[in-house]
Amino acid sequence: MGYPRAFKEKVLGGICATCWKEWEDMEVKVINEYRLNFMDPQHREMLQKSCAEFLQIP
């Protein structure tokens, strides 16, 4: 999943590689559970919000 550059830099600057790997595993579950479609801006926003919540990024 491609995140906006500013968001991705903020996330990667504040977490460890292990945490990011844990998110990548959870990301698949979130995508499947909510049947997210990356063509839909609201779905991309939902995934970004889930990422921030999972990693506890303000």
PDBQT receptor file of N, H, CA, C and O in Angstrom, charges set to zero:
ATOM      1  N   MET A   1       0.859  -1.185   0.000  1.00  0.00    +0.000 N 
ATOM      2  CA  MET A   1       0.000   0.000   0.000  1.00  0.00    +0.000 C 
ATOM      3  C   MET A   1       0.889   1.226   0.000  1.00  0.00    +0.000 C 
ATOM      4  O   MET A   1       1.828   1.313   0.792  1.00  0.00    +0.000 OA
ATOM      5  N   GLY A   2       0.608   2.169  -0.873  1.00  0.00    +0.000 N 
ATOM      6  H   GLY A   2      -0.155   2.098  -1.517  1.00  0.00    +0.000 HD
ATOM      7  CA  GLY A   2       1.365   3.397  -0.903  1.00  0.00    +0.000 C 
ATOM      8  C   GLY A   2       0.718   4.459  -0.017  1.00  0.00    +0.000 C 
ATOM      9  O   GLY A   2      -0.431   4.846  -0.229  1.00  0.00    +0.000 OA
ATOM     10  N   TYR A   3       1.452   4.911   0.950  1.00  0.00    +0.000 N 
ATOM     11  H   TYR A   3       2.385   4.596   1.122  1.00  0.00    +0.000 HD
ATOM     12  CA  TYR A   3       0.971   5.965   1.839  1.00  0.00    +0.000 C 
ATOM     13  C   TYR A   3       1.521   7.301   1.360  1.00  0.00    +0.000 C 
ATOM     14  O   TYR A   3       2.540   7.339   0.671  1.00  0.00    +0.000 OA
ATOM     15  N   PRO A   4       0.853   8.403   1.721  1.00  0.00    +0.000 N 
ATOM     16  CA  PRO A   4       1.418   9.715   1.396  1.00  0.00    +0.000 C 
ATOM     17  C   PRO A   4       2.816   9.840   2.009  1.00  0.00    +0.000 C 
ATOM     18  O   PRO A   4       3.057   9.378   3.124  1.00  0.00    +0.000 OA
ATOM     19  N   ARG A   5       3.713  10.456   1.283  1.00  0.00    +0.000 N 
ATOM     20  H   ARG A   5       3.517  10.831   0.377  1.00  0.00    +0.000 HD
ATOM     21  CA  ARG A   5       5.110  10.552   1.709  1.00  0.00    +0.000 C 
ATOM     22  C   ARG A   5       5.259  11.102   3.126  1.00  0.00    +0.000 C 
ATOM     23  O   ARG A   5       5.994  10.531   3.931  1.00  0.00    +0.000 OA
ATOM     24  N   ALA A   6       4.580  12.192   3.440  1.00  0.00    +0.000 N 
ATOM     25  H   ALA A   6       3.983  12.656   2.786  1.00  0.00    +0.000 HD
ATOM     26  CA  ALA A   6       4.717  12.809   4.764  1.00  0.00    +0.000 C 
ATOM     27  C   ALA A   6       4.284  11.852   5.868  1.00  0.00    +0.000 C 
ATOM     28  O   ALA A   6       4.928  11.767   6.914  1.00  0.00    +0.000 OA
ATOM     29  N   PHE A   7       3.188  11.132   5.631  1.00  0.00    +0.000 N 
ATOM     30  H   PHE A   7       2.665  11.201   4.782  1.00  0.00    +0.000 HD
ATOM     31  CA  PHE A   7       2.702  10.180   6.629  1.00  0.00    +0.000 C 
ATOM     32  C   PHE A   7       3.710   9.055   6.815  1.00  0.00    +0.000 C 
ATOM     33  O   PHE A   7       4.045   8.700   7.946  1.00  0.00    +0.000 OA
ATOM     34  N   LYS A   8       4.190   8.498   5.726  1.00  0.00    +0.000 N 
ATOM     35  H   LYS A   8       3.918   8.786   4.808  1.00  0.00    +0.000 HD
ATOM     36  CA  LYS A   8       5.124   7.376   5.804  1.00  0.00    +0.000 C 
ATOM     37  C   LYS A   8       6.422   7.786   6.497  1.00  0.00    +0.000 C 
ATOM     38  O   LYS A   8       6.963   7.020   7.294  1.00  0.00    +0.000 OA
ATOM     39  N   GLU A   9       6.925   8.979   6.203  1.00  0.00    +0.000 N 
ATOM     40  H   GLU A   9       6.485   9.601   5.555  1.00  0.00    +0.000 HD
ATOM     41  CA  GLU A   9       8.145   9.455   6.850  1.00  0.00    +0.000 C 
ATOM     42  C   GLU A   9       7.923   9.618   8.351  1.00  0.00    +0.000 C 
ATOM     43  O   GLU A   9       8.793   9.276   9.151  1.00  0.00    +0.000 OA
ATOM     44  N   LYS A  10       6.764  10.138   8.729  1.00  0.00    +0.000 N 
ATOM     45  H   LYS A  10       6.057  10.416   8.078  1.00  0.00    +0.000 HD
ATOM     46  CA  LYS A  10       6.435  10.313  10.148  1.00  0.00    +0.000 C 
ATOM     47  C   LYS A  10       6.388   8.959  10.844  1.00  0.00    +0.000 C 
ATOM     48  O   LYS A  10       6.941   8.797  11.933  1.00  0.00    +0.000 OA
ATOM     49  N   VAL A  11       5.739   8.002  10.227  1.00  0.00    +0.000 N 
ATOM     50  H   VAL A  11       5.291   8.134   9.343  1.00  0.00    +0.000 HD
ATOM     51  CA  VAL A  11       5.605   6.668  10.814  1.00  0.00    +0.000 C 
ATOM     52  C   VAL A  11       6.967   5.996  10.929  1.00  0.00    +0.000 C 
ATOM     53  O   VAL A  11       7.345   5.546  12.010  1.00  0.00    +0.000 OA
ATOM     54  N   LEU A  12       7.695   5.926   9.842  1.00  0.00    +0.000 N 
ATOM     55  H   LEU A  12       7.388   6.292   8.964  1.00  0.00    +0.000 HD
ATOM     56  CA  LEU A  12       8.974   5.217   9.845  1.00  0.00    +0.000 C 
ATOM     57  C   LEU A  12      10.012   5.901  10.729  1.00  0.00    +0.000 C 
ATOM     58  O   LEU A  12      10.937   5.249  11.216  1.00  0.00    +0.000 OA
ATOM     59  N   GLY A  13       9.869   7.189  10.938  1.00  0.00    +0.000 N 
ATOM     60  H   GLY A  13       9.118   7.718  10.543  1.00  0.00    +0.000 HD
ATOM     61  CA  GLY A  13      10.785   7.913  11.806  1.00  0.00    +0.000 C 
ATOM     62  C   GLY A  13      10.505   7.692  13.284  1.00  0.00    +0.000 C 
ATOM     63  O   GLY A  13      11.332   8.025  14.133  1.00  0.00    +0.000 OA
ATOM     64  N   GLY A  14       9.342   7.133  13.592  1.00  0.00    +0.000 N 
ATOM     65  H   GLY A  14       8.670   6.863  12.902  1.00  0.00    +0.000 HD
ATOM     66  CA  GLY A  14       8.967   6.997  14.992  1.00  0.00    +0.000 C 
ATOM     67  C   GLY A  14       8.796   5.577  15.490  1.00  0.00    +0.000 C 
ATOM     68  O   GLY A  14       8.393   5.370  16.634  1.00  0.00    +0.000 OA
ATOM     69  N   ILE A  15       9.100   4.580  14.640  1.00  0.00    +0.000 N 
ATOM     70  H   ILE A  15       9.427   4.749  13.710  1.00  0.00    +0.000 HD
ATOM     71  CA  ILE A  15       8.920   3.195  15.064  1.00  0.00    +0.000 C 
ATOM     72  C   ILE A  15      10.122   2.353  14.638  1.00  0.00    +0.000 C 
ATOM     73  O   ILE A  15      10.943   2.778  13.826  1.00  0.00    +0.000 OA
ATOM     74  N   CYS A  16      10.203   1.169  15.197  1.00  0.00    +0.000 N 
ATOM     75  H   CYS A  16       9.536   0.824  15.857  1.00  0.00    +0.000 HD
ATOM     76  CA  CYS A  16      11.285   0.247  14.833  1.00  0.00    +0.000 C 
ATOM     77  C   CYS A  16      10.869  -0.622  13.650  1.00  0.00    +0.000 C 
ATOM     78  O   CYS A  16       9.695  -0.674  13.283  1.00  0.00    +0.000 OA
ATOM     79  N   ALA A  17      11.829  -1.287  13.073  1.00  0.00    +0.000 N 
ATOM     80  H   ALA A  17      12.783  -1.245  13.371  1.00  0.00    +0.000 HD
ATOM     81  CA  ALA A  17      11.560  -2.155  11.917  1.00  0.00    +0.000 C 
ATOM     82  C   ALA A  17      10.628  -3.308  12.295  1.00  0.00    +0.000 C 
ATOM     83  O   ALA A  17       9.799  -3.724  11.486  1.00  0.00    +0.000 OA
ATOM     84  N   THR A  18      10.756  -3.817  13.500  1.00  0.00    +0.000 N 
ATOM     85  H   THR A  18      11.429  -3.479  14.158  1.00  0.00    +0.000 HD
ATOM     86  CA  THR A  18       9.888  -4.907  13.955  1.00  0.00    +0.000 C 
ATOM     87  C   THR A  18       8.440  -4.443  14.034  1.00  0.00    +0.000 C 
ATOM     88  O   THR A  18       7.522  -5.169  13.653  1.00  0.00    +0.000 OA
ATOM     89  N   CYS A  19       8.246  -3.226  14.532  1.00  0.00    +0.000 N 
ATOM     90  H   CYS A  19       8.991  -2.636  14.841  1.00  0.00    +0.000 HD
ATOM     91  CA  CYS A  19       6.884  -2.669  14.625  1.00  0.00    +0.000 C 
ATOM     92  C   CYS A  19       6.275  -2.523  13.235  1.00  0.00    +0.000 C 
ATOM     93  O   CYS A  19       5.099  -2.824  13.032  1.00  0.00    +0.000 OA
ATOM     94  N   TRP A  20       7.078  -2.061  12.283  1.00  0.00    +0.000 N 
ATOM     95  H   TRP A  20       8.034  -1.816  12.448  1.00  0.00    +0.000 HD
ATOM     96  CA  TRP A  20       6.571  -1.899  10.916  1.00  0.00    +0.000 C 
ATOM     97  C   TRP A  20       6.182  -3.252  10.335  1.00  0.00    +0.000 C 
ATOM     98  O   TRP A  20       5.164  -3.368   9.652  1.00  0.00    +0.000 OA
ATOM     99  N   LYS A  21       6.986  -4.273  10.603  1.00  0.00    +0.000 N 
ATOM    100  H   LYS A  21       7.813  -4.179  11.158  1.00  0.00    +0.000 HD
ATOM    101  CA  LYS A  21       6.674  -5.619  10.117  1.00  0.00    +0.000 C 
ATOM    102  C   LYS A  21       5.371  -6.111  10.738  1.00  0.00    +0.000 C 
ATOM    103  O   LYS A  21       4.559  -6.734  10.055  1.00  0.00    +0.000 OA
ATOM    104  N   GLU A  22       5.166  -5.838  12.020  1.00  0.00    +0.000 N 
ATOM    105  H   GLU A  22       5.826  -5.331  12.574  1.00  0.00    +0.000 HD
ATOM    106  CA  GLU A  22       3.911  -6.222  12.676  1.00  0.00    +0.000 C 
ATOM    107  C   GLU A  22       2.728  -5.521  12.009  1.00  0.00    +0.000 C 
ATOM    108  O   GLU A  22       1.671  -6.121  11.813  1.00  0.00    +0.000 OA
ATOM    109  N   TRP A  23       2.918  -4.241  11.660  1.00  0.00    +0.000 N 
ATOM    110  H   TRP A  23       3.777  -3.754  11.818  1.00  0.00    +0.000 HD
ATOM    111  CA  TRP A  23       1.847  -3.524  10.974  1.00  0.00    +0.000 C 
ATOM    112  C   TRP A  23       1.572  -4.139   9.606  1.00  0.00    +0.000 C 
ATOM    113  O   TRP A  23       0.414  -4.298   9.220  1.00  0.00    +0.000 OA
ATOM    114  N   GLU A  24       2.621  -4.486   8.873  1.00  0.00    +0.000 N 
ATOM    115  H   GLU A  24       3.562  -4.357   9.186  1.00  0.00    +0.000 HD
ATOM    116  CA  GLU A  24       2.412  -5.068   7.545  1.00  0.00    +0.000 C 
ATOM    117  C   GLU A  24       1.560  -6.336   7.632  1.00  0.00    +0.000 C 
ATOM    118  O   GLU A  24       0.715  -6.579   6.770  1.00  0.00    +0.000 OA
ATOM    119  N   ASP A  25       1.779  -7.133   8.660  1.00  0.00    +0.000 N 
ATOM    120  H   ASP A  25       2.465  -6.935   9.361  1.00  0.00    +0.000 HD
ATOM    121  CA  ASP A  25       0.960  -8.329   8.861  1.00  0.00    +0.000 C 
ATOM    122  C   ASP A  25      -0.478  -7.948   9.188  1.00  0.00    +0.000 C 
ATOM    123  O   ASP A  25      -1.417  -8.554   8.670  1.00  0.00    +0.000 OA
ATOM    124  N   MET A  26      -0.653  -6.950  10.041  1.00  0.00    +0.000 N 
ATOM    125  H   MET A  26       0.110  -6.457  10.461  1.00  0.00    +0.000 HD
ATOM    126  CA  MET A  26      -1.993  -6.500  10.429  1.00  0.00    +0.000 C 
ATOM    127  C   MET A  26      -2.686  -5.804   9.256  1.00  0.00    +0.000 C 
ATOM    128  O   MET A  26      -3.903  -5.906   9.102  1.00  0.00    +0.000 OA
ATOM    129  N   GLU A  27      -1.916  -5.102   8.436  1.00  0.00    +0.000 N 
ATOM    130  H   GLU A  27      -0.928  -5.019   8.561  1.00  0.00    +0.000 HD
ATOM    131  CA  GLU A  27      -2.463  -4.380   7.290  1.00  0.00    +0.000 C 
ATOM    132  C   GLU A  27      -3.255  -5.323   6.378  1.00  0.00    +0.000 C 
ATOM    133  O   GLU A  27      -4.336  -4.972   5.905  1.00  0.00    +0.000 OA
ATOM    134  N   VAL A  28      -2.725  -6.495   6.138  1.00  0.00    +0.000 N 
ATOM    135  H   VAL A  28      -1.847  -6.780   6.522  1.00  0.00    +0.000 HD
ATOM    136  CA  VAL A  28      -3.407  -7.483   5.291  1.00  0.00    +0.000 C 
ATOM    137  C   VAL A  28      -4.753  -7.849   5.909  1.00  0.00    +0.000 C 
ATOM    138  O   VAL A  28      -5.754  -7.967   5.203  1.00  0.00    +0.000 OA
ATOM    139  N   LYS A  29      -4.772  -8.027   7.212  1.00  0.00    +0.000 N 
ATOM    140  H   LYS A  29      -3.958  -7.931   7.785  1.00  0.00    +0.000 HD
ATOM    141  CA  LYS A  29      -6.011  -8.375   7.910  1.00  0.00    +0.000 C 
ATOM    142  C   LYS A  29      -7.041  -7.251   7.799  1.00  0.00    +0.000 C 
ATOM    143  O   LYS A  29      -8.223  -7.500   7.563  1.00  0.00    +0.000 OA
ATOM    144  N   VAL A  30      -6.577  -6.012   7.974  1.00  0.00    +0.000 N 
ATOM    145  H   VAL A  30      -5.617  -5.810   8.166  1.00  0.00    +0.000 HD
ATOM    146  CA  VAL A  30      -7.483  -4.855   7.882  1.00  0.00    +0.000 C 
ATOM    147  C   VAL A  30      -8.061  -4.752   6.477  1.00  0.00    +0.000 C 
ATOM    148  O   VAL A  30      -9.264  -4.558   6.308  1.00  0.00    +0.000 OA
ATOM    149  N   ILE A  31      -7.211  -4.882   5.479  1.00  0.00    +0.000 N 
ATOM    150  H   ILE A  31      -6.233  -5.040   5.616  1.00  0.00    +0.000 HD
ATOM    151  CA  ILE A  31      -7.660  -4.798   4.080  1.00  0.00    +0.000 C 
ATOM    152  C   ILE A  31      -8.713  -5.862   3.798  1.00  0.00    +0.000 C 
ATOM    153  O   ILE A  31      -9.748  -5.578   3.194  1.00  0.00    +0.000 OA
ATOM    154  N   ASN A  32      -8.446  -7.076   4.235  1.00  0.00    +0.000 N 
ATOM    155  H   ASN A  32      -7.605  -7.306   4.725  1.00  0.00    +0.000 HD
ATOM    156  CA  ASN A  32      -9.386  -8.171   3.980  1.00  0.00    +0.000 C 
ATOM    157  C   ASN A  32     -10.673  -8.029   4.783  1.00  0.00    +0.000 C 
ATOM    158  O   ASN A  32     -11.765  -8.244   4.257  1.00  0.00    +0.000 OA
ATOM    159  N   GLU A  33     -10.545  -7.668   6.057  1.00  0.00    +0.000 N 
ATOM    160  H   GLU A  33      -9.658  -7.494   6.485  1.00  0.00    +0.000 HD
ATOM    161  CA  GLU A  33     -11.727  -7.561   6.925  1.00  0.00    +0.000 C 
ATOM    162  C   GLU A  33     -12.713  -6.517   6.416  1.00  0.00    +0.000 C 
ATOM    163  O   GLU A  33     -13.922  -6.747   6.386  1.00  0.00    +0.000 OA
ATOM    164  N   TYR A  34     -12.178  -5.363   6.016  1.00  0.00    +0.000 N 
ATOM    165  H   TYR A  34     -11.196  -5.176   6.041  1.00  0.00    +0.000 HD
ATOM    166  CA  TYR A  34     -13.047  -4.269   5.572  1.00  0.00    +0.000 C 
ATOM    167  C   TYR A  34     -13.220  -4.237   4.050  1.00  0.00    +0.000 C 
ATOM    168  O   TYR A  34     -13.911  -3.371   3.514  1.00  0.00    +0.000 OA
ATOM    169  N   ARG A  35     -12.590  -5.186   3.368  1.00  0.00    +0.000 N 
ATOM    170  H   ARG A  35     -12.029  -5.890   3.803  1.00  0.00    +0.000 HD
ATOM    171  CA  ARG A  35     -12.671  -5.265   1.902  1.00  0.00    +0.000 C 
ATOM    172  C   ARG A  35     -12.345  -3.917   1.251  1.00  0.00    +0.000 C 
ATOM    173  O   ARG A  35     -13.105  -3.394   0.437  1.00  0.00    +0.000 OA
ATOM    174  N   LEU A  36     -11.203  -3.386   1.637  1.00  0.00    +0.000 N 
ATOM    175  H   LEU A  36     -10.585  -3.811   2.298  1.00  0.00    +0.000 HD
ATOM    176  CA  LEU A  36     -10.813  -2.062   1.165  1.00  0.00    +0.000 C 
ATOM    177  C   LEU A  36     -10.423  -2.087  -0.304  1.00  0.00    +0.000 C 
ATOM    178  O   LEU A  36      -9.791  -3.024  -0.792  1.00  0.00    +0.000 OA
ATOM    179  N   ASN A  37     -10.822  -1.027  -0.987  1.00  0.00    +0.000 N 
ATOM    180  H   ASN A  37     -11.335  -0.265  -0.591  1.00  0.00    +0.000 HD
ATOM    181  CA  ASN A  37     -10.531  -0.828  -2.401  1.00  0.00    +0.000 C 
ATOM    182  C   ASN A  37      -9.644   0.411  -2.500  1.00  0.00    +0.000 C 
ATOM    183  O   ASN A  37     -10.073   1.513  -2.158  1.00  0.00    +0.000 OA
ATOM    184  N   PHE A  38      -8.412   0.232  -2.966  1.00  0.00    +0.000 N 
ATOM    185  H   PHE A  38      -8.063  -0.663  -3.244  1.00  0.00    +0.000 HD
ATOM    186  CA  PHE A  38      -7.452   1.338  -2.989  1.00  0.00    +0.000 C 
ATOM    187  C   PHE A  38      -7.796   2.431  -3.988  1.00  0.00    +0.000 C 
ATOM    188  O   PHE A  38      -7.183   3.499  -3.976  1.00  0.00    +0.000 OA
ATOM    189  N   MET A  39      -8.766   2.176  -4.846  1.00  0.00    +0.000 N 
ATOM    190  H   MET A  39      -9.264   1.309  -4.855  1.00  0.00    +0.000 HD
ATOM    191  CA  MET A  39      -9.203   3.213  -5.772  1.00  0.00    +0.000 C 
ATOM    192  C   MET A  39     -10.105   4.223  -5.062  1.00  0.00    +0.000 C 
ATOM    193  O   MET A  39     -10.332   5.319  -5.574  1.00  0.00    +0.000 OA
ATOM    194  N   ASP A  40     -10.608   3.864  -3.908  1.00  0.00    +0.000 N 
ATOM    195  H   ASP A  40     -10.423   2.974  -3.492  1.00  0.00    +0.000 HD
ATOM    196  CA  ASP A  40     -11.513   4.718  -3.139  1.00  0.00    +0.000 C 
ATOM    197  C   ASP A  40     -10.705   5.519  -2.115  1.00  0.00    +0.000 C 
ATOM    198  O   ASP A  40     -10.098   4.933  -1.218  1.00  0.00    +0.000 OA
ATOM    199  N   PRO A  41     -10.691   6.854  -2.236  1.00  0.00    +0.000 N 
ATOM    200  CA  PRO A  41      -9.927   7.686  -1.298  1.00  0.00    +0.000 C 
ATOM    201  C   PRO A  41     -10.331   7.472   0.164  1.00  0.00    +0.000 C 
ATOM    202  O   PRO A  41      -9.485   7.556   1.055  1.00  0.00    +0.000 OA
ATOM    203  N   GLN A  42     -11.597   7.201   0.414  1.00  0.00    +0.000 N 
ATOM    204  H   GLN A  42     -12.284   7.134  -0.309  1.00  0.00    +0.000 HD
ATOM    205  CA  GLN A  42     -12.043   6.960   1.794  1.00  0.00    +0.000 C 
ATOM    206  C   GLN A  42     -11.446   5.673   2.343  1.00  0.00    +0.000 C 
ATOM    207  O   GLN A  42     -11.133   5.593   3.531  1.00  0.00    +0.000 OA
ATOM    208  N   HIS A  43     -11.286   4.680   1.504  1.00  0.00    +0.000 N 
ATOM    209  H   HIS A  43     -11.540   4.745   0.539  1.00  0.00    +0.000 HD
ATOM    210  CA  HIS A  43     -10.691   3.422   1.942  1.00  0.00    +0.000 C 
ATOM    211  C   HIS A  43      -9.207   3.610   2.233  1.00  0.00    +0.000 C 
ATOM    212  O   HIS A  43      -8.686   3.046   3.195  1.00  0.00    +0.000 OA
ATOM    213  N   ARG A  44      -8.526   4.400   1.408  1.00  0.00    +0.000 N 
ATOM    214  H   ARG A  44      -8.950   4.858   0.626  1.00  0.00    +0.000 HD
ATOM    215  CA  ARG A  44      -7.106   4.675   1.667  1.00  0.00    +0.000 C 
ATOM    216  C   ARG A  44      -6.952   5.428   2.984  1.00  0.00    +0.000 C 
ATOM    217  O   ARG A  44      -6.035   5.157   3.759  1.00  0.00    +0.000 OA
ATOM    218  N   GLU A  45      -7.855   6.375   3.231  1.00  0.00    +0.000 N 
ATOM    219  H   GLU A  45      -8.600   6.595   2.601  1.00  0.00    +0.000 HD
ATOM    220  CA  GLU A  45      -7.815   7.132   4.480  1.00  0.00    +0.000 C 
ATOM    221  C   GLU A  45      -8.079   6.219   5.676  1.00  0.00    +0.000 C 
ATOM    222  O   GLU A  45      -7.444   6.360   6.721  1.00  0.00    +0.000 OA
ATOM    223  N   MET A  46      -9.006   5.292   5.521  1.00  0.00    +0.000 N 
ATOM    224  H   MET A  46      -9.521   5.177   4.672  1.00  0.00    +0.000 HD
ATOM    225  CA  MET A  46      -9.316   4.353   6.600  1.00  0.00    +0.000 C 
ATOM    226  C   MET A  46      -8.094   3.493   6.935  1.00  0.00    +0.000 C 
ATOM    227  O   MET A  46      -7.809   3.252   8.108  1.00  0.00    +0.000 OA
ATOM    228  N   LEU A  47      -7.377   3.032   5.915  1.00  0.00    +0.000 N 
ATOM    229  H   LEU A  47      -7.609   3.228   4.962  1.00  0.00    +0.000 HD
ATOM    230  CA  LEU A  47      -6.195   2.219   6.151  1.00  0.00    +0.000 C 
ATOM    231  C   LEU A  47      -5.103   3.037   6.829  1.00  0.00    +0.000 C 
ATOM    232  O   LEU A  47      -4.424   2.540   7.727  1.00  0.00    +0.000 OA
ATOM    233  N   GLN A  48      -4.931   4.278   6.408  1.00  0.00    +0.000 N 
ATOM    234  H   GLN A  48      -5.482   4.682   5.678  1.00  0.00    +0.000 HD
ATOM    235  CA  GLN A  48      -3.932   5.151   7.027  1.00  0.00    +0.000 C 
ATOM    236  C   GLN A  48      -4.277   5.380   8.496  1.00  0.00    +0.000 C 
ATOM    237  O   GLN A  48      -3.391   5.359   9.350  1.00  0.00    +0.000 OA
ATOM    238  N   LYS A  49      -5.546   5.597   8.795  1.00  0.00    +0.000 N 
ATOM    239  H   LYS A  49      -6.266   5.615   8.101  1.00  0.00    +0.000 HD
ATOM    240  CA  LYS A  49      -5.979   5.791  10.179  1.00  0.00    +0.000 C 
ATOM    241  C   LYS A  49      -5.739   4.531  11.000  1.00  0.00    +0.000 C 
ATOM    242  O   LYS A  49      -5.296   4.612  12.145  1.00  0.00    +0.000 OA
ATOM    243  N   SER A  50      -6.026   3.376  10.429  1.00  0.00    +0.000 N 
ATOM    244  H   SER A  50      -6.386   3.310   9.498  1.00  0.00    +0.000 HD
ATOM    245  CA  SER A  50      -5.787   2.104  11.121  1.00  0.00    +0.000 C 
ATOM    246  C   SER A  50      -4.303   1.924  11.420  1.00  0.00    +0.000 C 
ATOM    247  O   SER A  50      -3.931   1.448  12.492  1.00  0.00    +0.000 OA
ATOM    248  N   CYS A  51      -3.471   2.304  10.476  1.00  0.00    +0.000 N 
ATOM    249  H   CYS A  51      -3.774   2.690   9.605  1.00  0.00    +0.000 HD
ATOM    250  CA  CYS A  51      -2.013   2.217  10.660  1.00  0.00    +0.000 C 
ATOM    251  C   CYS A  51      -1.578   3.102  11.829  1.00  0.00    +0.000 C 
ATOM    252  O   CYS A  51      -0.842   2.650  12.705  1.00  0.00    +0.000 OA
ATOM    253  N   ALA A  52      -2.021   4.342  11.847  1.00  0.00    +0.000 N 
ATOM    254  H   ALA A  52      -2.619   4.709  11.135  1.00  0.00    +0.000 HD
ATOM    255  CA  ALA A  52      -1.655   5.269  12.906  1.00  0.00    +0.000 C 
ATOM    256  C   ALA A  52      -2.132   4.769  14.278  1.00  0.00    +0.000 C 
ATOM    257  O   ALA A  52      -1.410   4.869  15.269  1.00  0.00    +0.000 OA
ATOM    258  N   GLU A  53      -3.335   4.240  14.318  1.00  0.00    +0.000 N 
ATOM    259  H   GLU A  53      -3.922   4.159  13.513  1.00  0.00    +0.000 HD
ATOM    260  CA  GLU A  53      -3.865   3.715  15.575  1.00  0.00    +0.000 C 
ATOM    261  C   GLU A  53      -3.077   2.494  16.033  1.00  0.00    +0.000 C 
ATOM    262  O   GLU A  53      -2.721   2.391  17.207  1.00  0.00    +0.000 OA
ATOM    263  N   PHE A  54      -2.806   1.582  15.133  1.00  0.00    +0.000 N 
ATOM    264  H   PHE A  54      -3.096   1.665  14.179  1.00  0.00    +0.000 HD
ATOM    265  CA  PHE A  54      -2.079   0.361  15.472  1.00  0.00    +0.000 C 
ATOM    266  C   PHE A  54      -0.692   0.689  16.013  1.00  0.00    +0.000 C 
ATOM    267  O   PHE A  54      -0.247   0.095  16.995  1.00  0.00    +0.000 OA
ATOM    268  N   LEU A  55      -0.012   1.634  15.373  1.00  0.00    +0.000 N 
ATOM    269  H   LEU A  55      -0.373   2.117  14.576  1.00  0.00    +0.000 HD
ATOM    270  CA  LEU A  55       1.349   1.995  15.768  1.00  0.00    +0.000 C 
ATOM    271  C   LEU A  55       1.392   3.092  16.825  1.00  0.00    +0.000 C 
ATOM    272  O   LEU A  55       2.469   3.505  17.255  1.00  0.00    +0.000 OA
ATOM    273  N   GLN A  56       0.224   3.559  17.241  1.00  0.00    +0.000 N 
ATOM    274  H   GLN A  56      -0.651   3.224  16.892  1.00  0.00    +0.000 HD
ATOM    275  CA  GLN A  56       0.084   4.619  18.250  1.00  0.00    +0.000 C 
ATOM    276  C   GLN A  56       0.864   5.872  17.858  1.00  0.00    +0.000 C 
ATOM    277  O   GLN A  56       1.625   6.439  18.641  1.00  0.00    +0.000 OA
ATOM    278  N   ILE A  57       0.636   6.279  16.598  1.00  0.00    +0.000 N 
ATOM    279  H   ILE A  57       0.017   5.818  15.962  1.00  0.00    +0.000 HD
ATOM    280  CA  ILE A  57       1.248   7.505  16.062  1.00  0.00    +0.000 C 
ATOM    281  C   ILE A  57       0.180   8.595  16.108  1.00  0.00    +0.000 C 
ATOM    282  O   ILE A  57      -0.894   8.425  15.531  1.00  0.00    +0.000 OA
ATOM    283  N   PRO A  58       0.455   9.711  16.784  1.00  0.00    +0.000 N 
ATOM    284  CA  PRO A  58      -0.563  10.788  16.848  1.00  0.00    +0.000 C 
ATOM    285  C   PRO A  58      -0.796  11.472  15.522  1.00  0.00    +0.000 C 
ATOM    286  O   PRO A  58      -1.617  12.385  15.434  1.00  0.00    +0.000 OA
TER     287      PRO A  58
